[in-house]
Amino acid sequence: MSSRRRRAHDSADFDVSNEPGFRRYIEAVSASVGADLEHVHFTFCAEGAEGPASEAYIAVPRLRDAFPGREVALLWVPSGGWQLAVETSSTEDMIVLGSTTGSPVPQPSAVRALCEDYLHPSPR
């Protein structure tokens, strides 16, 4: 399955190198996609073996109707930014539908636009 990619915007507004900044960024993204904080899980880790090792998971409830019986989530890693993915069974990897490009810390509006692509797909 091909992945749609969305061009990210500069993210000078968010400093994810510290826990409070990372938390603010994740909260801003979750608000932009309409996810309550109860659907958000994240771990802040300033340095791993290969640099920052923080990660985030945001369940996107409003996309559930597009994929009946499956959870749809945004996943964030410092090296790659956000991926929109659909959960499968617990023994399989998630199916990545699309991702942001450019900055690994795109503006929340760019992440929302990635989700909007799947709420209102353009005709092919």
C-alpha positions in Angstrom: 0.0 0.0 0.0 1.5 3.4 -0.9 1.9 6.0 1.7 0.7 9.6 1.2 3.1 12.2 2.4 2.4 15.7 3.6 5.0 18.5 3.5 5.7 19.7 7.0 6.2 23.3 8.0 9.0 24.8 10.1 8.5 24.1 13.8 10.6 26.7 15.5 7.7 27.2 18.0 8.3 23.9 19.7 11.4 22.8 21.6 11.1 19.0 22.1 14.5 18.7 23.7 13.0 19.0 27.2 10.1 17.3 28.9 7.9 20.4 29.3 8.4 21.4 25.7 7.8 17.9 24.4 4.6 17.7 26.5 3.3 21.0 25.1 4.0 19.9 21.5 2.2 16.5 22.0 -0.7 18.3 23.6 -0.9 20.8 20.7 -0.9 18.0 18.2 -3.6 16.0 20.0 -5.8 19.1 20.2 -5.3 19.8 16.5 -6.5 16.4 15.6 -9.4 16.3 18.1 -8.0 13.7 20.4 -8.6 14.0 24.2 -5.6 13.7 26.4 -6.9 10.3 27.6 -6.0 9.0 24.1 -2.4 10.3 24.3 0.6 8.3 25.5 4.2 9.6 25.4 7.6 9.0 26.8 10.2 11.7 27.0 13.9 10.6 27.0 16.4 13.3 26.3 19.2 11.0 25.1 19.2 7.4 23.9 22.1 5.6 22.3 21.5 7.3 19.0 20.2 10.7 20.2 16.8 11.6 21.5 14.6 8.5 22.2 11.2 10.1 23.0 8.1 8.7 21.4 4.4 9.5 21.3 1.1 7.7 20.4 -2.1 9.5 19.8 -5.3 7.5 19.2 -7.4 9.4 16.7 -11.0 8.5 17.5 -12.6 10.5 14.7 -10.9 8.3 12.1 -12.4 5.1 13.5 -15.3 5.2 11.1 -12.9 5.2 8.1 -11.5 1.9 9.4 -14.2 -0.1 11.2 -13.0 -2.3 14.0 -9.5 -0.9 14.1 -7.8 1.8 16.0 -6.2 4.6 14.0 -3.2 6.4 15.6 -0.5 8.9 15.1 3.0 7.8 16.0 5.9 10.1 16.6 9.6 9.4 16.7 12.4 12.1 16.8 14.1 10.9 13.6 11.0 10.8 11.4 8.2 12.9 12.7 4.6 11.6 12.5 3.1 8.6 10.9 -0.7 7.9 10.6 -1.2 4.2 11.1 -4.0 1.6 11.5 -3.6 -1.1 14.1 -3.9 -4.7 13.1 -3.9 -7.8 15.3 -1.4 -7.7 18.2 1.0 -9.9 16.4 1.3 -7.7 13.3 3.0 -4.4 12.7 0.7 -1.4 12.2 -0.2 -0.4 8.7 1.3 3.0 7.9 -1.0 5.1 5.8 1.0 8.3 5.5 3.6 10.4 7.2 4.8 14.0 7.5 8.0 15.0 5.7 10.6 17.7 6.3 11.0 18.6 10.0 10.6 15.8 12.5 8.6 18.4 14.6 6.0 19.7 12.1 3.4 22.2 13.1 0.2 20.7 14.5 -1.7 22.0 11.5 0.5 19.8 9.2 -0.3 16.8 11.3 -4.0 17.6 11.2 -3.8 17.9 7.4 -2.3 14.4 7.3 -5.4 13.2 9.2 -7.8 15.2 7.0 -6.4 13.5 3.9 -8.1 10.3 5.3 -11.3 11.9 6.5 -11.9 13.6 3.2 -9.8 11.8 0.5 -9.6 13.5 -2.8 -11.2 11.5 -5.7 -8.8 9.5 -7.8 
